[in-house]
Amino acid sequence: MKTIKKDLVIIGGGPAGLAAAVSARKKGLSDILLIERDKILGGILNQCIHDGFGLHTFKEALTGPEYAQRFIDEFHGLGIEAMPETIVLSLDKEKTLTVSSKKGFVKIKANAVILAMGCRERTAGAISLPGTRPAGVYTAGAAQNFVNLQNIMIGKRIVILGSGDIGLIMARRMTLEGAKVEAVFELLPTPSGLARNVQQCLNDYGIPLFLSTSVFELHGKDRLTGVTVAKVDEKFQMIPETKRLVPCDTLLLSVGLIPENELSLGAGVRLEPATSGASVDDRFMTNIPGVFSCGNVLHVHDLVDHVSEEAALVGQSAAAYLLDRTESAAAIPVVTKEDIRYVLPQKISGKTDVTLSLRVTRPMRNASVLVADGDRKIARKKLVRLHPAEMIRIKVKAKHIENAEKLEVSVQC
């Protein structure tokens, strides 16, 4: 098997991988290889034909393909090497990759690796949907691919389980294509997607959203004919007297995303239970020196603009690691307290300004996110509305944290 050497290998050619590659190249790193399993770069953005991307990065509303193309053009303009239609089969602690492409199997010995593999959707099997197994059950992302990229209409009478952003967007998309979207059913008592998508994709089109409600059975032999839905109690148990049949020929699942961290586990990267992504410091380096993580494989983002911003920092960090041989000095732990589901990064150096990304555990109003070192307040951000579906970012100045022992992040109502 042929072996090649590279300074920096980036796994994934979506928005995170592209931004990281461009950033590392601009920092002076020349020996970069980006590996992508698809035929083209851009990742999931290629099938997201709705607009709303780029409002932070480019100060204008772009479609997914338009947003991706700006980074692809810059990527190629900088002369960065890409290896499309290539699958990374393994990654070890020594940063050696085994890959499979049309040219055969290759080993790549890297001095640094950026993990940017993105995430995948939970399927019907992953949530153990009971009933028959007829045609007509899709993840929302698969349906989006069929409709937007392959021009295949997947059904006429649609039910959507889960109120994740892709599901909400597909509710609107299917309506525009002439289908009847019967309803969106959400197990949780609050929507899982952004408030703007609930308004623009459901309310504006008269599509009902039923909270604390789930699908409990699929019906149909060859093709889906309907689903049994029912309300659930506070323990997510079905309330039998609320059971009803909703006729439909298609069910779309928007029930969560799972970071693609199988390669990370193989390399010995330590993962965080709350995010299913890597535990990282403020340079986004994992517990394996020279292995970095960014984008949706690290934690699921709301906005692609934030993915690109985060990945650009990772590209800079990887370049500094390779060119300057900087060692990790992150020794200050960052921990969650009341009403915080997770915070990232999990440890910092205190030598540079850092932006903490976090999510709350429940909806709240008129509350503040507080960052403290014991009794000493480091930073505070007041918010009118806090929601688990919306990531919160809070900037912390290095001058306030250099001598901190531990940063505790909490919510004060």
Secondary structure, DSSP 8 states (H G I E B T S, - for coil): -EEEEEEEEEE--SHHHHHHHHHHHHTT---EEEE-SSSSSSGGGGG--SS-BTTTTTSS-B-HHHHHHHHHHHHHHTT-EEE-S-EEEEE-TT-EEEEEETTEEEEEEEEEEEE---EEE--TTTTT--B---B-EEEHHHHHHHHHTS-----SEEEEE---HHHHHHHHHHHHTT-EEEEEE-SSSS-SS-HHHIIIIIGGGT--EESSEEEEEEE-SSB--EEEEEEB-TTS-B-GGG-EEEE-SEEEE---EEE--HHHHHTT--B-TTTSSB--BTT-B-SSTTEEE-GGGTS--S-HHHHHHHHHHHHHHHHHHHHT-------EEEEE-TTEEEEESSEE-SSS-EEEEEEESS-EEEEEEEEEETTEEEEEEEEEEE-TTS-EEEEE-HHHHTT-S-EEEEEE-
